[in-house]
């Protein structure tokens, strides 16, 4: 049976694009054009209204 190597190869262009986007986002926050909260994946209104229910209290 052949075992395949599953190591991921980092794409340098993808990493560079990610870093550029992060720096643009951080610059927008620093300049005041955007708030840090506005950059979140889930809006604060949704996050504040979420209620988590546990099926059981026994852990």
C-alpha distance matrix in Angstrom:
0.0 3.8 6.6 9.8 13.1 15.4 18.6 21.5 23.8 27.5 29.6 32.8 35.0 33.9 34.7 38.0 39.0 38.3 40.5 43.2 43.3 43.5 46.3 48.2 47.9 49.1 52.0 53.0 53.2 55.1 57.6 58.2 57.1 54.5 54.3 51.4 51.3 51.1 47.8 46.0 43.3 45.1 48.9 51.0 52.8 49.7 48.5 51.9 52.0 48.6 48.9 45.9 46.1 44.2 43.4 44.4 46.3 44.5 41.9
3.8 0.0 3.8 6.4 9.8 12.4 15.5 18.3 20.3 24.1 26.1 29.3 31.4 30.6 31.4 34.6 35.7 35.1 37.2 39.9 40.2 40.4 43.2 45.1 44.9 46.2 48.9 50.1 50.4 52.2 54.6 55.4 54.3 51.8 51.8 48.9 48.9 48.7 45.3 43.7 41.1 43.2 46.9 49.2 51.1 48.1 46.9 50.4 50.7 47.4 47.9 45.1 45.6 43.9 43.4 44.5 46.3 44.8 42.0
6.6 3.8 0.0 3.8 6.6 9.2 12.1 15.2 17.5 21.2 23.6 26.6 29.0 28.0 28.4 31.8 33.0 32.2 34.2 37.0 37.2 37.3 40.0 42.1 41.8 42.9 45.8 47.0 47.2 48.9 51.4 52.2 51.3 48.7 48.5 45.5 45.7 45.6 42.2 40.5 38.0 40.1 43.9 46.0 48.1 45.1 43.7 47.2 47.7 44.4 45.0 42.2 42.8 41.1 40.8 41.8 43.4 42.0 39.0
9.8 6.4 3.8 0.0 3.8 6.2 9.2 11.9 14.1 17.7 19.9 23.1 25.3 24.4 25.0 28.3 29.4 28.7 30.8 33.6 33.8 34.0 36.8 38.7 38.6 39.8 42.5 43.7 44.1 45.9 48.2 49.1 48.0 45.6 45.6 42.7 43.0 42.7 39.2 37.8 35.3 37.6 41.3 43.6 45.7 42.9 41.6 45.2 45.7 42.6 43.5 40.9 41.8 40.4 40.4 41.6 43.2 42.0 39.1
13.1 9.8 6.6 3.8 0.0 3.8 5.8 8.9 11.0 14.7 17.2 20.2 22.7 21.8 22.1 25.3 26.7 26.0 27.8 30.7 31.2 31.2 33.8 35.9 35.9 36.9 39.6 41.0 41.3 42.9 45.4 46.3 45.5 43.1 43.1 40.1 40.6 40.5 36.9 35.6 33.4 35.9 39.5 41.7 44.1 41.4 40.0 43.5 44.4 41.4 42.3 39.8 41.0 39.6 40.0 41.1 42.4 41.3 38.2
15.4 12.4 9.2 6.2 3.8 0.0 3.8 6.2 9.3 12.5 15.1 18.3 20.7 19.2 19.5 23.0 24.1 23.1 25.1 28.0 28.1 28.1 30.9 32.9 32.7 33.8 36.6 37.8 38.1 39.8 42.3 43.1 42.2 39.7 39.6 36.7 37.0 36.8 33.3 31.9 29.6 32.1 35.8 37.9 40.3 37.6 36.2 39.7 40.6 37.6 38.7 36.3 37.6 36.4 36.8 38.1 39.5 38.6 35.5
18.6 15.5 12.1 9.2 5.8 3.8 0.0 3.8 6.5 9.6 12.7 15.5 18.2 17.0 16.8 20.2 21.7 20.7 22.3 25.3 25.8 25.6 28.2 30.4 30.4 31.2 34.0 35.5 35.7 37.2 39.7 40.7 40.0 37.7 37.6 34.6 35.3 35.3 31.6 30.5 28.5 31.3 34.8 36.9 39.5 37.1 35.5 39.0 40.2 37.4 38.6 36.4 38.0 36.9 37.7 38.9 40.0 39.2 36.0
21.5 18.3 15.2 11.9 8.9 6.2 3.8 0.0 3.8 6.4 9.3 12.3 14.8 13.3 13.3 16.8 18.1 17.1 19.0 21.9 22.3 22.3 24.9 27.0 27.1 28.1 30.8 32.2 32.6 34.2 36.5 37.6 36.7 34.4 34.6 31.7 32.5 32.2 28.5 27.6 25.7 28.6 32.0 34.3 36.9 34.6 33.2 36.8 38.1 35.5 37.0 35.0 36.9 36.2 37.3 38.7 39.8 39.4 36.3
23.8 20.3 17.5 14.1 11.0 9.3 6.5 3.8 0.0 3.8 6.3 9.2 11.8 11.2 11.3 14.4 16.0 15.7 17.3 20.0 20.9 21.2 23.5 25.5 26.1 27.1 29.4 31.0 31.8 33.1 35.3 36.7 35.7 33.8 34.3 31.6 32.8 32.3 28.5 28.1 26.4 29.6 32.9 35.2 38.0 36.0 34.7 38.3 39.7 37.4 39.2 37.5 39.6 39.1 40.3 41.8 42.8 42.6 39.5
27.5 24.1 21.2 17.7 14.7 12.5 9.6 6.4 3.8 0.0 3.7 6.1 8.9 8.0 7.6 10.7 12.5 12.1 13.6 16.2 17.3 17.6 19.7 21.8 22.5 23.5 25.7 27.4 28.2 29.5 31.6 33.1 32.2 30.4 30.9 28.3 29.7 29.2 25.4 25.3 23.9 27.3 30.4 32.7 35.6 33.8 32.5 36.1 37.7 35.7 37.7 36.3 38.7 38.5 40.0 41.6 42.4 42.4 39.3
29.6 26.1 23.6 19.9 17.2 15.1 12.7 9.3 6.3 3.7 0.0 3.8 5.5 5.3 6.3 8.7 10.1 10.7 12.5 14.4 15.6 16.6 18.5 20.2 21.3 22.7 24.5 26.0 27.3 28.6 30.4 32.0 30.7 29.2 30.2 28.0 29.4 28.5 24.8 25.1 23.7 27.2 30.1 32.7 35.4 33.9 32.9 36.5 38.1 36.3 38.6 37.5 40.0 40.1 41.7 43.5 44.4 44.7 41.8
32.8 29.3 26.6 23.1 20.2 18.3 15.5 12.3 9.2 6.1 3.8 0.0 3.8 5.5 5.1 6.1 8.6 9.8 10.6 12.3 14.3 15.3 16.5 18.4 20.0 21.0 22.4 24.4 25.9 26.7 28.4 30.4 29.3 28.2 29.3 27.2 29.1 28.2 24.5 25.3 24.4 28.2 30.7 33.1 36.1 34.9 33.9 37.3 39.2 37.6 40.1 39.2 41.9 42.1 44.0 45.7 46.4 46.7 43.7
35.0 31.4 29.0 25.3 22.7 20.7 18.2 14.8 11.8 8.9 5.5 3.8 0.0 3.8 5.4 5.1 6.1 8.5 9.9 10.5 12.3 14.2 15.3 16.5 18.3 19.9 21.0 22.6 24.5 25.6 26.9 28.7 27.3 26.3 27.9 26.2 28.0 26.7 23.1 24.3 23.3 27.1 29.4 32.0 34.8 33.8 33.1 36.5 38.3 37.0 39.8 39.1 42.0 42.5 44.4 46.4 47.2 47.8 45.0
33.9 30.6 28.0 24.4 21.8 19.2 17.0 13.3 11.2 8.0 5.3 5.5 3.8 0.0 3.8 5.4 5.1 6.1 8.7 9.9 10.6 12.3 14.3 15.4 16.5 18.3 19.9 21.2 22.8 24.3 25.8 27.2 25.7 24.3 25.6 23.7 25.2 23.9 20.3 21.1 19.9 23.6 26.1 28.8 31.5 30.2 29.6 33.1 34.8 33.4 36.0 35.4 38.2 38.8 40.7 42.7 43.5 44.3 41.6
34.7 31.4 28.4 25.0 22.1 19.5 16.8 13.3 11.3 7.6 6.3 5.1 5.4 3.8 0.0 3.8 5.5 5.1 6.2 8.7 9.9 10.5 12.4 14.3 15.3 16.5 18.3 20.1 21.2 22.4 24.3 25.9 24.9 23.5 24.5 22.2 24.1 23.3 19.5 20.3 19.6 23.3 25.8 28.1 31.1 30.0 29.0 32.3 34.3 32.9 35.5 34.8 37.7 38.1 40.2 42.0 42.5 43.1 40.3
38.0 34.6 31.8 28.3 25.3 23.0 20.2 16.8 14.4 10.7 8.7 6.1 5.1 5.4 3.8 0.0 3.8 5.4 5.1 6.2 8.7 9.9 10.6 12.4 14.2 15.3 16.4 18.5 20.1 20.9 22.4 24.5 23.4 22.5 23.9 22.1 24.3 23.3 19.7 21.2 20.9 24.8 26.8 29.1 32.1 31.4 30.5 33.7 35.9 34.8 37.6 37.2 40.3 41.0 43.2 45.0 45.4 46.2 43.4
39.0 35.7 33.0 29.4 26.7 24.1 21.7 18.1 16.0 12.5 10.1 8.6 6.1 5.1 5.5 3.8 0.0 3.8 5.5 5.1 6.2 8.6 9.9 10.6 12.3 14.2 15.3 16.6 18.6 19.9 21.0 22.7 21.2 20.2 21.9 20.4 22.4 20.9 17.4 19.0 18.6 22.4 24.2 26.8 29.7 29.0 28.5 31.7 33.7 32.8 35.8 35.6 38.7 39.7 41.9 44.0 44.6 45.6 43.0
38.3 35.1 32.2 28.7 26.0 23.1 20.7 17.1 15.7 12.1 10.7 9.8 8.5 6.1 5.1 5.4 3.8 0.0 3.8 5.5 5.2 6.2 8.7 10.0 10.6 12.3 14.2 15.5 16.7 18.3 20.0 21.3 20.1 18.6 19.7 17.7 19.6 18.5 14.8 16.0 15.6 19.4 21.4 23.8 26.8 26.1 25.2 28.5 30.6 29.5 32.4 32.2 35.3 36.2 38.6 40.5 41.0 42.0 39.4
40.5 37.2 34.2 30.8 27.8 25.1 22.3 19.0 17.3 13.6 12.5 10.6 9.9 8.7 6.2 5.1 5.5 3.8 0.0 3.8 5.5 5.0 6.2 8.6 9.8 10.4 12.2 14.3 15.4 16.2 18.2 20.0 19.3 18.1 19.2 17.2 19.6 18.9 15.3 16.9 17.3 21.0 22.8 24.7 28.0 27.6 26.5 29.5 31.9 31.1 33.9 33.7 37.0 37.9 40.4 42.1 42.3 43.3 40.6
43.2 39.9 37.0 33.6 30.7 28.0 25.3 21.9 20.0 16.2 14.4 12.3 10.5 9.9 8.7 6.2 5.1 5.5 3.8 0.0 3.8 5.4 5.1 6.2 8.6 9.9 10.5 12.4 14.4 15.2 16.4 18.4 17.3 16.7 18.5 17.2 19.8 18.5 15.3 17.5 18.1 21.8 23.1 25.2 28.3 28.2 27.5 30.4 32.8 32.3 35.4 35.6 39.0 40.1 42.7 44.6 44.8 46.0 43.5
43.3 40.2 37.2 33.8 31.2 28.1 25.8 22.3 20.9 17.3 15.6 14.3 12.3 10.6 9.9 8.7 6.2 5.2 5.5 3.8 0.0 3.8 5.4 5.1 6.1 8.6 9.8 10.6 12.5 14.2 15.3 16.7 15.2 14.1 15.8 14.6 16.7 15.2 11.9 14.2 14.6 18.3 19.5 21.8 24.7 24.6 24.1 27.0 29.3 28.9 32.1 32.5 35.9 37.2 39.9 41.9 42.2 43.7 41.3
43.5 40.4 37.3 34.0 31.2 28.1 25.6 22.3 21.2 17.6 16.6 15.3 14.2 12.3 10.5 9.9 8.6 6.2 5.0 5.4 3.8 0.0 3.8 5.5 5.1 6.1 8.6 9.9 10.7 12.2 14.2 15.5 14.8 13.3 14.2 12.3 14.7 14.0 10.6 12.6 13.6 17.2 18.4 20.2 23.5 23.5 22.5 25.2 27.8 27.4 30.5 30.7 34.2 35.4 38.2 39.9 40.0 41.4 39.0
46.3 43.2 40.0 36.8 33.8 30.9 28.2 24.9 23.5 19.7 18.5 16.5 15.3 14.3 12.4 10.6 9.9 8.7 6.2 5.1 5.4 3.8 0.0 3.8 5.4 5.0 6.0 8.6 9.9 10.3 12.1 14.2 13.8 13.2 14.5 13.1 16.2 15.6 12.6 15.2 16.8 20.2 20.9 22.4 25.7 26.2 25.2 27.6 30.4 30.3 33.4 33.8 37.3 38.6 41.5 43.2 43.1 44.5 42.0
48.2 45.1 42.1 38.7 35.9 32.9 30.4 27.0 25.5 21.8 20.2 18.4 16.5 15.4 14.3 12.4 10.6 10.0 8.6 6.2 5.1 5.5 3.8 0.0 3.8 5.5 5.1 6.2 8.8 9.8 10.5 12.3 11.1 10.9 13.1 12.6 15.5 14.0 11.5 14.7 16.3 19.5 19.8 21.6 24.6 25.2 24.8 27.2 29.7 30.0 33.3 34.0 37.6 39.3 42.2 44.1 44.1 45.8 43.5
47.9 44.9 41.8 38.6 35.9 32.7 30.4 27.1 26.1 22.5 21.3 20.0 18.3 16.5 15.3 14.2 12.3 10.6 9.8 8.6 6.1 5.1 5.4 3.8 0.0 3.8 5.4 5.2 6.4 8.7 10.0 10.8 9.7 8.3 9.9 9.0 11.8 10.5 7.8 11.0 12.9 16.0 16.2 17.8 20.9 21.6 21.0 23.4 26.0 26.3 29.6 30.4 34.1 35.8 38.8 40.7 40.6 42.5 40.4
49.1 46.2 42.9 39.8 36.9 33.8 31.2 28.1 27.1 23.5 22.7 21.0 19.9 18.3 16.5 15.3 14.2 12.3 10.4 9.9 8.6 6.1 5.0 5.5 3.8 0.0 3.8 5.4 5.1 6.1 8.6 9.9 10.2 9.1 9.8 8.5 11.9 11.7 9.4 12.3 14.8 17.6 17.7 18.6 22.0 23.0 21.9 23.9 26.9 27.2 30.3 31.1 34.8 36.3 39.5 41.1 40.7 42.4 40.2
52.0 48.9 45.8 42.5 39.6 36.6 34.0 30.8 29.4 25.7 24.5 22.4 21.0 19.9 18.3 16.4 15.3 14.2 12.2 10.5 9.8 8.6 6.0 5.1 5.4 3.8 0.0 3.8 5.4 5.0 6.0 8.5 8.7 9.1 10.8 10.7 14.2 13.6 11.9 15.2 17.8 20.5 20.1 21.1 24.2 25.5 24.7 26.5 29.5 30.1 33.4 34.4 38.1 39.8 43.0 44.6 44.3 46.1 43.9
53.0 50.1 47.0 43.7 41.0 37.8 35.5 32.2 31.0 27.4 26.0 24.4 22.6 21.2 20.1 18.5 16.6 15.5 14.3 12.4 10.6 9.9 8.6 6.2 5.2 5.4 3.8 0.0 3.8 5.5 5.2 6.2 5.2 5.6 8.0 9.0 12.0 10.7 9.8 13.5 16.1 18.5 17.6 18.6 21.5 23.0 22.7 24.3 27.1 28.1 31.5 32.8 36.6 38.6 41.7 43.6 43.3 45.4 43.5
53.2 50.4 47.2 44.1 41.3 38.1 35.7 32.6 31.8 28.2 27.3 25.9 24.5 22.8 21.2 20.1 18.6 16.7 15.4 14.4 12.5 10.7 9.9 8.8 6.4 5.1 5.4 3.8 0.0 3.8 5.5 5.1 6.1 5.0 5.5 5.9 9.4 9.2 8.6 11.9 15.1 17.0 16.0 16.4 19.5 21.2 20.4 21.8 24.9 25.9 29.1 30.5 34.2 36.2 39.5 41.2 40.7 42.8 40.9
55.1 52.2 48.9 45.9 42.9 39.8 37.2 34.2 33.1 29.5 28.6 26.7 25.6 24.3 22.4 20.9 19.9 18.3 16.2 15.2 14.2 12.2 10.3 9.8 8.7 6.1 5.0 5.5 3.8 0.0 3.8 5.5 7.8 8.2 8.6 8.9 12.6 12.9 12.3 15.3 18.6 20.6 19.6 19.7 22.8 24.7 23.7 24.8 28.0 29.1 32.2 33.5 37.2 39.1 42.4 43.9 43.1 45.1 43.2
57.6 54.6 51.4 48.2 45.4 42.3 39.7 36.5 35.3 31.6 30.4 28.4 26.9 25.8 24.3 22.4 21.0 20.0 18.2 16.4 15.3 14.2 12.1 10.5 10.0 8.6 6.0 5.2 5.5 3.8 0.0 3.8 5.6 7.7 9.4 11.0 14.2 13.7 13.7 17.2 20.3 22.2 20.8 21.0 23.8 25.9 25.4 26.4 29.4 30.8 34.1 35.7 39.4 41.5 44.8 46.4 45.9 48.0 46.2
58.2 55.4 52.2 49.1 46.3 43.1 40.7 37.6 36.7 33.1 32.0 30.4 28.7 27.2 25.9 24.5 22.7 21.3 20.0 18.4 16.7 15.5 14.2 12.3 10.8 9.9 8.5 6.2 5.1 5.5 3.8 0.0 3.8 5.4 6.5 9.1 11.7 11.2 12.2 15.4 18.7 20.0 18.2 18.1 20.6 23.0 22.7 23.4 26.4 28.1 31.4 33.2 37.0 39.2 42.6 44.3 43.7 46.1 44.5
57.1 54.3 51.3 48.0 45.5 42.2 40.0 36.7 35.7 32.2 30.7 29.3 27.3 25.7 24.9 23.4 21.2 20.1 19.3 17.3 15.2 14.8 13.8 11.1 9.7 10.2 8.7 5.2 6.1 7.8 5.6 3.8 0.0 3.8 7.0 9.9 12.0 10.3 11.2 14.8 17.5 19.0 17.2 17.9 20.0 22.2 22.5 23.5 26.1 27.7 31.2 33.1 36.9 39.3 42.5 44.5 44.2 46.6 45.1
54.5 51.8 48.7 45.6 43.1 39.7 37.7 34.4 33.8 30.4 29.2 28.2 26.3 24.3 23.5 22.5 20.2 18.6 18.1 16.7 14.1 13.3 13.2 10.9 8.3 9.1 9.1 5.6 5.0 8.2 7.7 5.4 3.8 0.0 3.8 6.6 8.3 6.5 7.6 11.0 13.9 15.3 13.5 14.2 16.6 18.7 18.7 20.0 22.6 24.1 27.6 29.4 33.1 35.5 38.7 40.7 40.4 42.9 41.4
54.3 51.8 48.5 45.6 43.1 39.6 37.6 34.6 34.3 30.9 30.2 29.3 27.9 25.6 24.5 23.9 21.9 19.7 19.2 18.5 15.8 14.2 14.5 13.1 9.9 9.8 10.8 8.0 5.5 8.6 9.4 6.5 7.0 3.8 0.0 3.8 5.3 5.2 6.9 9.5 12.9 13.8 11.8 11.7 14.4 16.7 16.2 17.1 20.1 21.6 24.9 26.7 30.5 32.8 36.2 37.9 37.5 39.9 38.5
51.4 48.9 45.5 42.7 40.1 36.7 34.6 31.7 31.6 28.3 28.0 27.2 26.2 23.7 22.2 22.1 20.4 17.7 17.2 17.2 14.6 12.3 13.1 12.6 9.0 8.5 10.7 9.0 5.9 8.9 11.0 9.1 9.9 6.6 3.8 0.0 3.8 5.4 5.4 7.3 11.0 12.2 11.1 10.9 14.3 15.9 14.7 16.0 19.2 20.2 23.3 24.7 28.5 30.5 33.9 35.5 34.9 37.2 35.5
51.3 48.9 45.7 43.0 40.6 37.0 35.3 32.5 32.8 29.7 29.4 29.1 28.0 25.2 24.1 24.3 22.4 19.6 19.6 19.8 16.7 14.7 16.2 15.5 11.8 11.9 14.2 12.0 9.4 12.6 14.2 11.7 12.0 8.3 5.3 3.8 0.0 3.8 5.4 5.6 9.2 9.3 7.7 7.1 10.5 12.2 11.2 12.4 15.5 16.6 19.9 21.5 25.3 27.6 30.9 32.7 32.3 34.7 33.3
51.1 48.7 45.6 42.7 40.5 36.8 35.3 32.2 32.3 29.2 28.5 28.2 26.7 23.9 23.3 23.3 20.9 18.5 18.9 18.5 15.2 14.0 15.6 14.0 10.5 11.7 13.6 10.7 9.2 12.9 13.7 11.2 10.3 6.5 5.2 5.4 3.8 0.0 3.8 5.6 8.4 9.0 7.1 8.1 10.8 12.3 12.4 14.0 16.5 17.7 21.2 23.0 26.7 29.2 32.3 34.4 34.4 36.9 35.6
47.8 45.3 42.2 39.2 36.9 33.3 31.6 28.5 28.5 25.4 24.8 24.5 23.1 20.3 19.5 19.7 17.4 14.8 15.3 15.3 11.9 10.6 12.6 11.5 7.8 9.4 11.9 9.8 8.6 12.3 13.7 12.2 11.2 7.6 6.9 5.4 5.4 3.8 0.0 3.8 6.6 8.7 8.4 10.1 13.2 13.8 13.4 15.7 18.2 18.6 22.1 23.3 27.0 29.1 32.1 34.2 34.2 36.4 34.8
46.0 43.7 40.5 37.8 35.6 31.9 30.5 27.6 28.1 25.3 25.1 25.3 24.3 21.1 20.3 21.2 19.0 16.0 16.9 17.5 14.2 12.6 15.2 14.7 11.0 12.3 15.2 13.5 11.9 15.3 17.2 15.4 14.8 11.0 9.5 7.3 5.6 5.6 3.8 0.0 3.8 5.5 6.2 7.9 11.2 11.1 10.1 12.9 15.3 15.3 18.6 19.6 23.3 25.3 28.3 30.4 30.5 32.7 31.0
43.3 41.1 38.0 35.3 33.4 29.6 28.5 25.7 26.4 23.9 23.7 24.4 23.3 19.9 19.6 20.9 18.6 15.6 17.3 18.1 14.6 13.6 16.8 16.3 12.9 14.8 17.8 16.1 15.1 18.6 20.3 18.7 17.5 13.9 12.9 11.0 9.2 8.4 6.6 3.8 0.0 3.8 6.5 9.3 11.8 10.5 10.1 13.5 15.1 14.4 17.8 18.4 21.9 23.9 26.6 28.9 29.5 31.6 30.0
45.1 43.2 40.1 37.6 35.9 32.1 31.3 28.6 29.6 27.3 27.2 28.2 27.1 23.6 23.3 24.8 22.4 19.4 21.0 21.8 18.3 17.2 20.2 19.5 16.0 17.6 20.5 18.5 17.0 20.6 22.2 20.0 19.0 15.3 13.8 12.2 9.3 9.0 8.7 5.5 3.8 0.0 3.8 6.5 8.4 6.7 6.5 10.0 11.3 10.9 14.3 15.5 19.0 21.3 24.1 26.6 27.1 29.5 28.4
48.9 46.9 43.9 41.3 39.5 35.8 34.8 32.0 32.9 30.4 30.1 30.7 29.4 26.1 25.8 26.8 24.2 21.4 22.8 23.1 19.5 18.4 20.9 19.8 16.2 17.7 20.1 17.6 16.0 19.6 20.8 18.2 17.2 13.5 11.8 11.1 7.7 7.1 8.4 6.2 6.5 3.8 0.0 3.8 5.5 5.5 6.3 8.7 10.2 11.1 14.8 16.7 20.3 23.0 26.0 28.4 28.7 31.4 30.5
51.0 49.2 46.0 43.6 41.7 37.9 36.9 34.3 35.2 32.7 32.7 33.1 32.0 28.8 28.1 29.1 26.8 23.8 24.7 25.2 21.8 20.2 22.4 21.6 17.8 18.6 21.1 18.6 16.4 19.7 21.0 18.1 17.9 14.2 11.7 10.9 7.1 8.1 10.1 7.9 9.3 6.5 3.8 0.0 3.8 5.4 4.9 5.9 8.5 10.0 13.4 15.7 19.4 22.2 25.4 27.4 27.3 30.2 29.4
52.8 51.1 48.1 45.7 44.1 40.3 39.5 36.9 38.0 35.6 35.4 36.1 34.8 31.5 31.1 32.1 29.7 26.8 28.0 28.3 24.7 23.5 25.7 24.6 20.9 22.0 24.2 21.5 19.5 22.8 23.8 20.6 20.0 16.6 14.4 14.3 10.5 10.8 13.2 11.2 11.8 8.4 5.5 3.8 0.0 3.8 5.5 5.3 6.3 8.9 12.3 15.2 18.6 21.8 24.9 27.1 27.3 30.4 30.1
49.7 48.1 45.1 42.9 41.4 37.6 37.1 34.6 36.0 33.8 33.9 34.9 33.8 30.2 30.0 31.4 29.0 26.1 27.6 28.2 24.6 23.5 26.2 25.2 21.6 23.0 25.5 23.0 21.2 24.7 25.9 23.0 22.2 18.7 16.7 15.9 12.2 12.3 13.8 11.1 10.5 6.7 5.5 5.4 3.8 0.0 3.8 5.5 5.2 6.3 10.1 12.6 15.9 19.1 21.9 24.4 24.9 28.0 27.6
48.5 46.9 43.7 41.6 40.0 36.2 35.5 33.2 34.7 32.5 32.9 33.9 33.1 29.6 29.0 30.5 28.5 25.2 26.5 27.5 24.1 22.5 25.2 24.8 21.0 21.9 24.7 22.7 20.4 23.7 25.4 22.7 22.5 18.7 16.2 14.7 11.2 12.4 13.4 10.1 10.1 6.5 6.3 4.9 5.5 3.8 0.0 3.8 5.5 5.4 8.9 10.8 14.5 17.3 20.5 22.6 22.7 25.6 25.0
51.9 50.4 47.2 45.2 43.5 39.7 39.0 36.8 38.3 36.1 36.5 37.3 36.5 33.1 32.3 33.7 31.7 28.5 29.5 30.4 27.0 25.2 27.6 27.2 23.4 23.9 26.5 24.3 21.8 24.8 26.4 23.4 23.5 20.0 17.1 16.0 12.4 14.0 15.7 12.9 13.5 10.0 8.7 5.9 5.3 5.5 3.8 0.0 3.8 5.7 8.4 11.2 14.6 17.6 21.0 22.8 22.5 25.7 25.4
52.0 50.7 47.7 45.7 44.4 40.6 40.2 38.1 39.7 37.7 38.1 39.2 38.3 34.8 34.3 35.9 33.7 30.6 31.9 32.8 29.3 27.8 30.4 29.7 26.0 26.9 29.5 27.1 24.9 28.0 29.4 26.4 26.1 22.6 20.1 19.2 15.5 16.5 18.2 15.3 15.1 11.3 10.2 8.5 6.3 5.2 5.5 3.8 0.0 3.8 6.4 9.9 12.9 16.3 19.3 21.5 21.7 25.0 25.2
48.6 47.4 44.4 42.6 41.4 37.6 37.4 35.5 37.4 35.7 36.3 37.6 37.0 33.4 32.9 34.8 32.8 29.5 31.1 32.3 28.9 27.4 30.3 30.0 26.3 27.2 30.1 28.1 25.9 29.1 30.8 28.1 27.7 24.1 21.6 20.2 16.6 17.7 18.6 15.3 14.4 10.9 11.1 10.0 8.9 6.3 5.4 5.7 3.8 0.0 3.8 6.5 9.8 13.0 16.0 18.4 18.8 22.0 22.0
48.9 47.9 45.0 43.5 42.3 38.7 38.6 37.0 39.2 37.7 38.6 40.1 39.8 36.0 35.5 37.6 35.8 32.4 33.9 35.4 32.1 30.5 33.4 33.3 29.6 30.3 33.4 31.5 29.1 32.2 34.1 31.4 31.2 27.6 24.9 23.3 19.9 21.2 22.1 18.6 17.8 14.3 14.8 13.4 12.3 10.1 8.9 8.4 6.4 3.8 0.0 3.8 6.5 9.9 12.9 15.0 15.4 18.8 19.2
45.9 45.1 42.2 40.9 39.8 36.3 36.4 35.0 37.5 36.3 37.5 39.2 39.1 35.4 34.8 37.2 35.6 32.2 33.7 35.6 32.5 30.7 33.8 34.0 30.4 31.1 34.4 32.8 30.5 33.5 35.7 33.2 33.1 29.4 26.7 24.7 21.5 23.0 23.3 19.6 18.4 15.5 16.7 15.7 15.2 12.6 10.8 11.2 9.9 6.5 3.8 0.0 3.8 6.6 9.8 11.9 12.4 15.6 15.7
46.1 45.6 42.8 41.8 41.0 37.6 38.0 36.9 39.6 38.7 40.0 41.9 42.0 38.2 37.7 40.3 38.7 35.3 37.0 39.0 35.9 34.2 37.3 37.6 34.1 34.8 38.1 36.6 34.2 37.2 39.4 37.0 36.9 33.1 30.5 28.5 25.3 26.7 27.0 23.3 21.9 19.0 20.3 19.4 18.6 15.9 14.5 14.6 12.9 9.8 6.5 3.8 0.0 3.8 6.5 8.8 9.9 13.1 14.0
44.2 43.9 41.1 40.4 39.6 36.4 36.9 36.2 39.1 38.5 40.1 42.1 42.5 38.8 38.1 41.0 39.7 36.2 37.9 40.1 37.2 35.4 38.6 39.3 35.8 36.3 39.8 38.6 36.2 39.1 41.5 39.2 39.3 35.5 32.8 30.5 27.6 29.2 29.1 25.3 23.9 21.3 23.0 22.2 21.8 19.1 17.3 17.6 16.3 13.0 9.9 6.6 3.8 0.0 3.8 5.4 6.8 9.6 10.4
43.4 43.4 40.8 40.4 40.0 36.8 37.7 37.3 40.3 40.0 41.7 44.0 44.4 40.7 40.2 43.2 41.9 38.6 40.4 42.7 39.9 38.2 41.5 42.2 38.8 39.5 43.0 41.7 39.5 42.4 44.8 42.6 42.5 38.7 36.2 33.9 30.9 32.3 32.1 28.3 26.6 24.1 26.0 25.4 24.9 21.9 20.5 21.0 19.3 16.0 12.9 9.8 6.5 3.8 0.0 3.8 7.0 9.1 10.6
44.4 44.5 41.8 41.6 41.1 38.1 38.9 38.7 41.8 41.6 43.5 45.7 46.4 42.7 42.0 45.0 44.0 40.5 42.1 44.6 41.9 39.9 43.2 44.1 40.7 41.1 44.6 43.6 41.2 43.9 46.4 44.3 44.5 40.7 37.9 35.5 32.7 34.4 34.2 30.4 28.9 26.6 28.4 27.4 27.1 24.4 22.6 22.8 21.5 18.4 15.0 11.9 8.8 5.4 3.8 0.0 3.8 5.5 7.7
46.3 46.3 43.4 43.2 42.4 39.5 40.0 39.8 42.8 42.4 44.4 46.4 47.2 43.5 42.5 45.4 44.6 41.0 42.3 44.8 42.2 40.0 43.1 44.1 40.6 40.7 44.3 43.3 40.7 43.1 45.9 43.7 44.2 40.4 37.5 34.9 32.3 34.4 34.2 30.5 29.5 27.1 28.7 27.3 27.3 24.9 22.7 22.5 21.7 18.8 15.4 12.4 9.9 6.8 7.0 3.8 0.0 3.8 6.3
44.5 44.8 42.0 42.0 41.3 38.6 39.2 39.4 42.6 42.4 44.7 46.7 47.8 44.3 43.1 46.2 45.6 42.0 43.3 46.0 43.7 41.4 44.5 45.8 42.5 42.4 46.1 45.4 42.8 45.1 48.0 46.1 46.6 42.9 39.9 37.2 34.7 36.9 36.4 32.7 31.6 29.5 31.4 30.2 30.4 28.0 25.6 25.7 25.0 22.0 18.8 15.6 13.1 9.6 9.1 5.5 3.8 0.0 3.8
41.9 42.0 39.0 39.1 38.2 35.5 36.0 36.3 39.5 39.3 41.8 43.7 45.0 41.6 40.3 43.4 43.0 39.4 40.6 43.5 41.3 39.0 42.0 43.5 40.4 40.2 43.9 43.5 40.9 43.2 46.2 44.5 45.1 41.4 38.5 35.5 33.3 35.6 34.8 31.0 30.0 28.4 30.5 29.4 30.1 27.6 25.0 25.4 25.2 22.0 19.2 15.7 14.0 10.4 10.6 7.7 6.3 3.8 0.0
